[in-house]
Amino acid sequence: MGMSQSYGRPDDPESRATLDRALELGITFLDTADIYGPFANEELVGRAIQGRRERVFLATKCGLAPGEPGGPNRVDGSPEHIRAACEASLRRLGVPSIDLYYLHRVDPRTPIEESVRAMASLVAEGKVRYLGLSEVSARTLRRAHGVHPITAVQSEYSLWTRDPEEGVLAACRELGIGFVPFSPLGRGFLAGGVRSLEGLPPGDFRRTLPRFSAENLDRNLRLADGLGALAAELGCRPAQLALAWLLAQGEEIVPIPGTKRRTYLEENAAAVDLVLPAATRESLDALFAREAVAGARYPPSSQAMVDR
């Protein structure tokens, strides 16, 4: 997402070089969505994988559509939208099929069973291999899984966003479903790169998020500083420690740290080699207790789109 929107001006040449470097490092799971850009990110990924489709496990999403100019995106999980969105994604990506197709958000106007049946028809037609859901509750996940097997759930999960531990992770483990944490570095905050709003580009998405607001940022910076101190003890970067903590949560956890620069990509990839001592894990859990994090993760308009 960050290659095409939300975090400053896009830099397509560096983004393309980052995607190329990811494949060189053996990273094969690429995650995009039609709404990123909108549409530009799928085109970027499509160009990057041209001629090497077989090396990539490709995920994209449907269910969010651009709203009015300047307004929020709208949720649409109708069968008609899902089918049209899939056809458009296939064209932009330049591929005959998508490996993992997510419903980006649950549409409260469309029963989840109808949305999943529409997605299942794409599997039957060979346009999609596996189905996923994003930001979904355990109850909705069970309903969806009863219609067609769900392969993965993607939701925000990190040291400072522990919502999936309230039931979704347990449901995934019970049903044999993988879990894909997005924003595993807290939108860059856990990497230590955000110290003030002044350091963010104009229009940066984080300027709208309560955790980055003036009244909450100072309190949250104490958490980032504590993470940095623990990372220094291990001789690693804070981002690597945050990712190692996530990877230690279970074999079904596959975090997708987004970056648009090769330097951060290489740093993140090295996290798989970090051995997390039990004492450090306990220290992280204590440092990032729920009550220690200041602010909601979304403003009300975006939080309303999260299935609870």
LUMDOMAR-682520 format. One record per residue (C-alpha): x, y, z. Coordinates in Angstrom, 3 decimals, always signed. Layout:
residues N
> X;Y;Z
...
This chain:
residues 308
> +0.000;+0.000;+0.000
> +2.690;+2.443;+1.020
> +4.276;+2.280;-2.415
> +1.216;+3.965;-3.927
> -0.489;+5.971;-1.190
> -0.766;+7.056;+2.447
> +2.887;+7.632;+3.370
> +4.184;+10.478;+1.250
> +4.870;+10.819;-2.447
> +5.122;+7.547;-4.420
> +8.486;+6.685;-5.932
> +7.775;+4.026;-8.560
> +11.422;+3.394;-9.586
> +12.488;+2.739;-5.981
> +9.335;+0.715;-5.339
> +10.056;-1.438;-8.382
> +13.657;-1.902;-7.227
> +12.345;-2.905;-3.800
> +10.037;-5.517;-5.325
> +12.915;-6.848;-7.418
> +15.127;-7.052;-4.333
> +12.389;-8.868;-2.419
> +12.350;-11.617;-5.017
> +16.154;-11.786;-4.917
> +15.975;-12.321;-1.149
> +13.514;-15.194;-1.561
> +10.432;-13.247;-0.476
> +7.587;-14.691;-2.520
> +4.392;-13.421;-0.851
> +3.232;-10.098;-2.346
> +0.114;-8.446;-0.945
> -1.776;-5.669;-2.735
> -5.372;-4.469;-3.172
> -7.442;-2.760;-5.826
> -8.118;+0.218;-3.525
> -4.408;+0.981;-3.086
> -3.742;+3.975;-5.266
> -6.550;+3.377;-6.080
> -5.692;+0.769;-8.703
> -2.091;+1.979;-9.212
> -0.563;-0.541;-6.808
> -1.933;-3.574;-8.642
> -0.504;-2.145;-11.866
> +2.880;-1.649;-10.187
> +2.926;-5.217;-8.878
> +1.753;-6.537;-12.230
> +4.675;-4.891;-14.010
> +7.117;-6.184;-11.399
> +6.090;-9.841;-11.713
> +5.777;-9.909;-15.491
> +7.725;-12.890;-16.775
> +8.161;-14.405;-13.301
> +4.612;-15.053;-12.135
> +5.531;-18.566;-11.025
> +7.898;-17.167;-8.370
> +5.188;-15.236;-6.529
> +2.292;-16.088;-4.243
> +0.018;-13.194;-5.152
> -2.661;-11.750;-2.884
> -5.074;-8.931;-3.611
> -8.391;-7.725;-2.236
> -11.867;-6.549;-3.133
> -14.701;-4.996;-1.155
> -13.523;-1.395;-0.818
> -14.264;+1.174;-3.496
> -13.374;+4.863;-3.797
> -15.961;+7.151;-2.223
> -16.767;+10.709;-3.164
> -13.758;+12.914;-3.979
> -12.062;+13.745;-0.699
> -14.331;+11.384;+1.212
> -13.783;+7.945;+2.761
> -13.804;+4.707;+0.835
> -17.058;+2.793;+0.732
> -17.581;-0.876;+1.567
> -19.177;-3.090;-1.085
> -19.294;-6.845;-0.595
> -22.093;-7.469;-3.066
> -21.660;-10.405;-5.464
> -21.833;-8.038;-8.430
> -19.027;-5.861;-7.105
> -16.851;-8.829;-6.146
> -17.040;-10.345;-9.630
> -16.382;-7.043;-11.400
> -13.535;-6.212;-9.030
> -11.865;-9.576;-9.617
> -12.000;-9.205;-13.398
> -10.492;-5.716;-13.136
> -7.733;-6.905;-10.773
> -6.784;-9.726;-13.120
> -6.403;-7.223;-15.952
> -4.303;-4.791;-13.914
> -2.073;-7.536;-12.532
> -1.725;-9.165;-15.937
> -2.322;-12.672;-14.579
> -4.860;-15.423;-15.312
> -5.455;-16.145;-11.626
> -4.969;-14.740;-8.124
> -3.508;-16.998;-5.449
> -5.258;-15.447;-2.428
> -8.298;-13.204;-2.813
> -9.446;-11.298;+0.271
> -12.656;-9.525;+1.102
> -11.107;-6.283;+2.314
> -13.934;-5.358;+4.679
> -17.208;-7.023;+5.636
> -20.199;-5.256;+4.088
> -22.933;-4.861;+6.743
> -25.521;-4.630;+3.957
> -24.543;-7.995;+2.441
> -24.610;-11.225;+4.467
> -21.118;-12.648;+4.631
> -22.452;-15.893;+3.202
> -23.437;-14.113;-0.030
> -20.048;-12.440;-0.348
> -18.185;-15.705;+0.195
> -20.395;-17.626;-2.236
> -19.546;-15.043;-4.890
> -15.843;-15.418;-4.119
> -16.183;-19.218;-4.146
> -17.580;-19.039;-7.681
> -14.324;-17.386;-8.728
> -12.448;-20.352;-7.262
> -14.648;-22.742;-9.238
> -13.838;-20.807;-12.409
> -10.087;-20.937;-11.798
> -9.713;-17.173;-11.390
> -8.835;-17.454;-7.688
> -7.094;-20.245;-5.772
> -7.778;-19.433;-2.106
> -10.065;-17.090;-0.164
> -9.295;-14.699;+2.663
> -11.019;-12.151;+4.878
> -9.690;-8.934;+6.402
> -10.559;-7.210;+9.702
> -13.171;-9.841;+10.502
> -14.599;-11.015;+13.819
> -14.384;-14.638;+14.973
> -18.156;-15.019;+14.618
> -18.176;-13.779;+11.030
> -15.133;-15.906;+10.232
> -16.944;-19.053;+11.349
> -19.992;-18.178;+9.231
> -17.798;-17.570;+6.194
> -15.768;-20.729;+6.701
> -19.001;-22.714;+6.754
> -19.699;-21.625;+3.166
> -16.215;-22.147;+1.707
> -12.824;-22.801;+3.340
> -11.094;-19.577;+4.346
> -7.324;-19.852;+3.967
> -6.169;-16.640;+5.660
> -7.351;-13.749;+7.803
> -5.553;-10.414;+7.481
> -5.904;-7.870;+10.274
> -3.744;-5.345;+12.037
> -1.606;-7.049;+14.678
> +1.557;-5.836;+16.353
> +3.000;-5.118;+19.764
> +0.723;-2.101;+20.096
> -2.370;-3.563;+18.387
> -3.405;-6.775;+20.127
> -7.082;-6.930;+19.061
> -6.775;-10.320;+17.279
> -5.939;-11.907;+20.620
> -9.555;-11.313;+21.663
> -10.798;-14.348;+19.730
> -9.837;-14.186;+16.069
> -6.439;-15.843;+16.530
> -7.982;-18.661;+18.532
> -10.615;-19.202;+15.841
> -7.941;-19.297;+13.146
> -5.971;-21.900;+15.074
> -9.078;-24.004;+15.661
> -10.102;-23.906;+11.996
> -6.603;-24.252;+10.513
> -6.570;-20.764;+9.006
> -3.419;-18.691;+8.543
> -3.162;-15.230;+10.066
> -1.525;-12.344;+8.189
> -0.758;-9.282;+10.347
> -0.707;-6.018;+8.430
> +1.045;-2.953;+9.865
> +3.212;-5.240;+12.027
> +5.469;-2.253;+12.678
> +2.659;+0.047;+13.791
> +2.752;+2.064;+10.533
> +6.448;+2.712;+11.055
> +6.128;+3.790;+14.667
> +7.697;+0.635;+16.101
> +10.660;+1.059;+13.765
> +11.477;+4.300;+15.558
> +10.992;+6.509;+12.535
> +8.200;+8.739;+13.845
> +8.969;+11.148;+16.669
> +6.575;+13.985;+15.815
> +3.840;+14.916;+13.374
> +6.160;+17.568;+11.962
> +8.335;+14.824;+10.556
> +5.501;+13.390;+8.469
> +4.854;+14.577;+4.894
> +1.732;+16.684;+4.230
> -1.231;+14.399;+3.614
> +0.416;+11.463;+5.380
> -2.302;+9.044;+6.528
> -0.830;+8.865;+10.026
> -1.799;+12.483;+10.650
> -5.412;+11.230;+10.902
> -4.714;+8.401;+13.358
> -5.394;+9.014;+17.057
> -2.219;+7.274;+18.238
> -0.105;+9.816;+16.386
> -2.026;+12.838;+17.679
> -0.335;+15.379;+19.938
> -2.236;+14.254;+23.029
> -1.203;+10.595;+22.576
> +2.165;+10.614;+20.855
> +4.331;+11.502;+23.863
> +2.909;+8.623;+25.879
> +3.391;+6.204;+22.987
> +6.954;+7.376;+22.424
> +7.835;+5.930;+25.823
> +6.859;+2.532;+24.419
> +8.987;+3.053;+21.327
> +11.922;+4.069;+23.502
> +11.514;+0.935;+25.606
> +11.441;-1.194;+22.461
> +14.608;+0.531;+21.266
> +16.377;-0.197;+24.522
> +15.486;-3.902;+24.363
> +16.619;-4.049;+20.740
> +19.951;-2.455;+21.666
> +20.497;-5.184;+24.268
> +20.103;-7.805;+21.521
> +22.149;-5.862;+18.987
> +19.284;-5.552;+16.503
> +17.000;-2.868;+15.112
> +13.659;-2.083;+16.835
> +11.762;-3.154;+13.709
> +13.508;-6.513;+13.734
> +12.608;-7.077;+17.365
> +8.962;-6.162;+16.754
> +8.794;-8.611;+13.851
> +10.561;-11.343;+15.813
> +7.947;-10.950;+18.554
> +5.170;-11.465;+16.006
> +6.851;-14.471;+14.425
> +7.146;-16.025;+17.886
> +3.372;-15.904;+18.366
> +2.783;-19.013;+16.260
> +3.593;-20.914;+13.079
> +0.402;-19.634;+11.436
> +1.570;-15.999;+11.712
> +2.846;-14.475;+8.442
> +3.451;-10.737;+8.946
> +3.610;-8.431;+5.927
> +5.743;-5.390;+6.820
> +5.172;-2.840;+4.098
> +8.036;-0.731;+2.814
> +8.901;+1.149;-0.351
> +12.674;+1.224;+0.181
> +15.253;-1.522;-0.252
> +17.110;-0.569;+2.924
> +14.112;-1.248;+5.150
> +13.182;-4.351;+3.178
> +16.560;-5.926;+3.874
> +16.383;-4.933;+7.528
> +12.921;-6.455;+7.914
> +13.856;-9.662;+6.110
> +16.716;-10.257;+8.547
> +14.222;-10.467;+11.411
> +13.553;-14.125;+10.602
> +17.041;-14.955;+11.868
> +16.617;-13.222;+15.231
> +16.296;-15.564;+18.190
> +13.960;-14.019;+20.765
> +14.915;-14.868;+24.356
> +12.008;-15.718;+26.632
> +12.935;-12.906;+29.007
> +12.831;-10.363;+26.180
> +9.442;-11.621;+25.067
> +8.134;-11.239;+28.608
> +9.559;-7.724;+28.793
> +7.849;-6.778;+25.526
> +4.504;-8.139;+26.682
> +4.768;-6.122;+29.879
> +5.915;-2.953;+28.114
> +3.108;-3.080;+25.569
> +0.268;-3.954;+27.919
> -3.065;-2.832;+26.478
> -3.515;-0.020;+28.940
> -0.094;+1.388;+28.063
> -1.059;+2.265;+24.480
> -2.663;+5.691;+24.095
> -5.347;+6.285;+21.482
> -7.544;+4.231;+19.172
> -5.939;+2.781;+16.074
> -8.428;+4.402;+13.674
> -10.616;+7.510;+13.621
> -14.345;+6.718;+14.014
> -15.111;+6.657;+10.271
> -12.482;+3.982;+9.606
> -13.158;+2.054;+12.824
> -16.795;+1.694;+11.711
> -15.594;-0.457;+8.806
> -13.994;-3.028;+11.132
> -16.228;-6.037;+11.772
> -16.634;-6.558;+15.498
